Amino acid sequence: MNGQIDNQTSSNNWGPPDLITRSRGLWFLPELVRGAWAGTSIFKDMEHQILFVDTEFQNSLDILKSRFIFNNAEAVEDFLRNHRGLASVLLEAAPHMKKAFGEETPLALEIMQEDGSPRVIYALARWRGGRAESRNALNSFDESWLMSNLKKSAGRIVFDYELI
């Protein structure tokens, strides 16, 4: 209850609010809402923005595919669609992984099978060297980039190597 006395009706004909309303954490600016009530569609612009964001995300996915091998591509793409902020983190991390592991080392993205929906994505350097060299390369990556950018991944990306 907002403390105002109102006549209750059974219809959905709610006029535009006269004051800035703070209801359930949403802010409505009267001039924007009145524009919507005047017959303009506030959803038309939202559809345009959604298409723009989706196109932008698809471009990020295409760039990721050029830098990483997608193991089980459908699962990787689904995970990245559900966690869209991670694509930019992976794009930022790729050159640093290449620098640490070597330009010739292929990078891969993989979703491990878990019960329920996956919680993390693995960014793997496919290493052809020995175990000690791979650990040194991973430590180099950790120190040069990962430690200062760890919060960006929100615990959803595991950077590691895979011996092949």
C-alpha positions as a LaTeX table, in Angstrom:
\begin{tabular}{lrrr}
\hline
Residue & $x$ (\AA) & $y$ (\AA) & $z$ (\AA) \\
\hline
Met1 & 0.00 & 0.00 & 0.00 \\
Asn2 & 1.46 & 3.37 & $-0.96$ \\
Gly3 & $-0.49$ & 5.37 & 1.58 \\
Gln4 & $-2.76$ & 7.09 & $-0.95$ \\
Ile5 & $-6.48$ & 6.60 & $-0.87$ \\
Asp6 & $-7.66$ & 5.24 & $-4.16$ \\
Asn7 & $-10.91$ & 4.05 & $-5.64$ \\
Gln8 & $-10.50$ & 0.43 & $-6.51$ \\
Thr9 & $-11.81$ & $-0.76$ & $-9.84$ \\
Ser10 & $-11.86$ & $-4.09$ & $-11.58$ \\
Ser11 & $-10.40$ & $-2.77$ & $-14.85$ \\
Asn12 & $-6.84$ & $-2.45$ & $-16.12$ \\
Asn13 & $-7.31$ & 1.15 & $-17.20$ \\
Trp14 & $-4.52$ & 2.61 & $-15.13$ \\
Gly15 & $-3.78$ & 6.17 & $-16.11$ \\
Pro16 & $-0.24$ & 7.50 & $-16.12$ \\
Pro17 & 1.13 & 8.30 & $-12.66$ \\
Asp18 & 1.33 & 11.99 & $-11.74$ \\
Leu19 & 4.41 & 11.64 & $-9.53$ \\
Ile20 & 7.61 & 9.70 & $-9.82$ \\
Thr21 & 6.48 & 6.39 & $-8.39$ \\
Arg22 & 8.82 & 4.13 & $-6.50$ \\
Ser23 & 6.97 & 0.86 & $-6.48$ \\
Arg24 & 8.70 & $-2.47$ & $-6.05$ \\
Gly25 & 12.05 & $-0.95$ & $-7.04$ \\
Leu26 & 10.86 & 0.45 & $-10.40$ \\
Trp27 & 11.05 & 4.14 & $-11.25$ \\
Phe28 & 8.57 & 5.62 & $-13.70$ \\
Leu29 & 9.16 & 9.09 & $-15.12$ \\
Pro30 & 5.80 & 10.72 & $-15.82$ \\
Glu31 & 6.77 & 12.27 & $-19.17$ \\
Leu32 & 8.00 & 8.93 & $-20.53$ \\
Val33 & 4.94 & 7.08 & $-19.33$ \\
Arg34 & 2.57 & 9.75 & $-20.69$ \\
Gly35 & 4.26 & 9.32 & $-24.09$ \\
Ala36 & 3.46 & 5.62 & $-23.92$ \\
Trp37 & $-0.15$ & 6.40 & $-23.07$ \\
Ala38 & $-0.39$ & 8.82 & $-26.00$ \\
Gly39 & $-0.26$ & 5.86 & $-28.38$ \\
Thr40 & 3.48 & 5.45 & $-28.90$ \\
Ser41 & 4.94 & 2.04 & $-28.27$ \\
Ile42 & 7.64 & 1.76 & $-25.64$ \\
Phe43 & 8.17 & $-1.83$ & $-26.74$ \\
Lys44 & 9.12 & $-0.95$ & $-30.31$ \\
Asp45 & 12.38 & 0.60 & $-29.15$ \\
Met46 & 13.02 & $-2.35$ & $-26.83$ \\
Glu47 & 12.70 & $-4.79$ & $-29.73$ \\
His48 & 15.24 & $-2.73$ & $-31.68$ \\
Gln49 & 17.64 & $-2.76$ & $-28.71$ \\
Ile50 & 17.24 & $-6.53$ & $-28.27$ \\
Leu51 & 18.04 & $-7.12$ & $-31.95$ \\
Phe52 & 21.08 & $-4.85$ & $-31.68$ \\
Val53 & 22.37 & $-6.58$ & $-28.54$ \\
Asp54 & 21.78 & $-10.03$ & $-30.06$ \\
Thr55 & 23.63 & $-9.05$ & $-33.24$ \\
Glu56 & 26.48 & $-7.64$ & $-31.18$ \\
Phe57 & 26.63 & $-10.85$ & $-29.13$ \\
Gln58 & 26.62 & $-13.00$ & $-32.28$ \\
Asn59 & 29.58 & $-10.98$ & $-33.56$ \\
Ser60 & 31.40 & $-11.67$ & $-30.28$ \\
Leu61 & 30.66 & $-15.38$ & $-30.67$ \\
Asp62 & 32.08 & $-15.34$ & $-34.21$ \\
Ile63 & 35.28 & $-13.71$ & $-32.95$ \\
Leu64 & 35.48 & $-16.25$ & $-30.12$ \\
Lys65 & 35.15 & $-19.07$ & $-32.65$ \\
Ser66 & 38.16 & $-17.67$ & $-34.51$ \\
Arg67 & 40.26 & $-17.68$ & $-31.32$ \\
Phe68 & 39.01 & $-20.81$ & $-29.56$ \\
Ile69 & 38.01 & $-24.32$ & $-30.60$ \\
Phe70 & 34.48 & $-24.98$ & $-29.32$ \\
Asn71 & 34.32 & $-28.52$ & $-27.92$ \\
Asn72 & 30.61 & $-29.41$ & $-28.02$ \\
Ala73 & 29.77 & $-26.13$ & $-29.76$ \\
Glu74 & 26.07 & $-26.21$ & $-28.89$ \\
Ala75 & 26.71 & $-26.49$ & $-25.14$ \\
Val76 & 29.39 & $-23.78$ & $-25.23$ \\
Glu77 & 27.13 & $-21.38$ & $-27.16$ \\
Asp78 & 24.18 & $-22.06$ & $-24.85$ \\
Phe79 & 26.33 & $-21.38$ & $-21.79$ \\
Leu80 & 27.66 & $-18.14$ & $-23.27$ \\
Arg81 & 24.14 & $-17.03$ & $-24.21$ \\
Asn82 & 23.06 & $-17.59$ & $-20.61$ \\
His83 & 26.14 & $-15.75$ & $-19.30$ \\
Arg84 & 26.65 & $-13.07$ & $-21.95$ \\
Gly85 & 29.18 & $-11.06$ & $-19.99$ \\
Leu86 & 31.70 & $-13.89$ & $-20.18$ \\
Ala87 & 32.24 & $-13.57$ & $-23.94$ \\
Ser88 & 34.07 & $-10.27$ & $-23.53$ \\
Val89 & 36.19 & $-11.71$ & $-20.70$ \\
Leu90 & 37.21 & $-14.65$ & $-22.88$ \\
Leu91 & 38.03 & $-12.32$ & $-25.77$ \\
Glu92 & 40.19 & $-10.26$ & $-23.47$ \\
Ala93 & 41.91 & $-13.34$ & $-22.01$ \\
Ala94 & 42.75 & $-15.05$ & $-25.33$ \\
Pro95 & 45.84 & $-12.98$ & $-26.28$ \\
His96 & 47.19 & $-13.30$ & $-22.74$ \\
Met97 & 46.77 & $-17.08$ & $-22.87$ \\
Lys98 & 48.55 & $-17.15$ & $-26.25$ \\
Lys99 & 51.38 & $-15.06$ & $-24.82$ \\
Ala100 & 51.79 & $-17.40$ & $-21.84$ \\
Phe101 & 51.40 & $-20.72$ & $-23.67$ \\
Gly102 & 52.80 & $-19.74$ & $-27.08$ \\
Glu103 & 51.19 & $-18.48$ & $-30.26$ \\
Glu104 & 51.00 & $-21.98$ & $-31.77$ \\
Thr105 & 49.10 & $-23.45$ & $-28.81$ \\
Pro106 & 45.42 & $-23.99$ & $-29.69$ \\
Leu107 & 42.87 & $-22.69$ & $-27.20$ \\
Ala108 & 39.57 & $-24.46$ & $-26.56$ \\
Leu109 & 36.31 & $-23.79$ & $-24.74$ \\
Glu110 & 34.59 & $-26.74$ & $-23.16$ \\
Ile111 & 31.60 & $-27.47$ & $-20.96$ \\
Met112 & 32.07 & $-30.48$ & $-18.72$ \\
Gln113 & 29.06 & $-32.73$ & $-18.14$ \\
Glu114 & 27.45 & $-31.99$ & $-14.79$ \\
Asp115 & 24.18 & $-32.79$ & $-13.10$ \\
Gly116 & 21.78 & $-30.01$ & $-14.02$ \\
Ser117 & 22.86 & $-26.95$ & $-15.93$ \\
Pro118 & 26.59 & $-26.23$ & $-16.22$ \\
Arg119 & 28.04 & $-23.71$ & $-13.81$ \\
Val120 & 31.45 & $-23.08$ & $-15.39$ \\
Ile121 & 33.11 & $-23.01$ & $-18.77$ \\
Tyr122 & 36.67 & $-24.24$ & $-19.21$ \\
Ala123 & 39.12 & $-22.18$ & $-21.27$ \\
Leu124 & 41.89 & $-24.66$ & $-22.05$ \\
Ala125 & 45.29 & $-24.33$ & $-23.63$ \\
Arg126 & 45.99 & $-27.58$ & $-25.49$ \\
Trp127 & 49.59 & $-28.09$ & $-24.49$ \\
Arg128 & 52.00 & $-30.39$ & $-26.33$ \\
Gly129 & 54.88 & $-29.96$ & $-23.90$ \\
Gly130 & 55.61 & $-31.44$ & $-20.52$ \\
Arg131 & 53.67 & $-31.02$ & $-17.32$ \\
Ala132 & 56.23 & $-28.72$ & $-15.66$ \\
Glu133 & 56.32 & $-26.32$ & $-18.63$ \\
Ser134 & 52.53 & $-26.21$ & $-18.77$ \\
Arg135 & 52.33 & $-25.34$ & $-15.07$ \\
Asn136 & 54.89 & $-22.58$ & $-15.58$ \\
Ala137 & 52.89 & $-21.21$ & $-18.52$ \\
Leu138 & 49.67 & $-21.29$ & $-16.48$ \\
Asn139 & 51.41 & $-19.52$ & $-13.57$ \\
Ser140 & 52.66 & $-16.89$ & $-16.02$ \\
Phe141 & 49.11 & $-16.35$ & $-17.31$ \\
Asp142 & 47.78 & $-16.17$ & $-13.74$ \\
Glu143 & 50.31 & $-13.53$ & $-12.74$ \\
Ser144 & 50.18 & $-11.44$ & $-15.91$ \\
Trp145 & 46.41 & $-11.26$ & $-16.43$ \\
Leu146 & 44.14 & $-13.55$ & $-14.43$ \\
Met147 & 44.81 & $-12.29$ & $-10.91$ \\
Ser148 & 43.96 & $-8.70$ & $-11.82$ \\
Asn149 & 40.87 & $-9.73$ & $-13.84$ \\
Leu150 & 39.50 & $-12.55$ & $-11.72$ \\
Lys151 & 36.33 & $-10.72$ & $-10.66$ \\
Lys152 & 35.25 & $-10.27$ & $-14.27$ \\
Ser153 & 34.68 & $-13.99$ & $-14.67$ \\
Ala154 & 32.46 & $-14.18$ & $-11.57$ \\
Gly155 & 33.77 & $-17.68$ & $-10.87$ \\
Arg156 & 32.26 & $-18.99$ & $-14.12$ \\
Ile157 & 35.48 & $-19.49$ & $-16.12$ \\
Val158 & 38.21 & $-22.00$ & $-15.28$ \\
Phe159 & 41.46 & $-21.27$ & $-17.09$ \\
Asp160 & 43.61 & $-24.38$ & $-17.37$ \\
Tyr161 & 45.67 & $-26.51$ & $-19.74$ \\
Glu162 & 45.09 & $-29.87$ & $-21.33$ \\
Leu163 & 48.03 & $-32.12$ & $-22.10$ \\
Ile164 & 47.73 & $-33.66$ & $-25.59$ \\
\hline
\end{tabular}
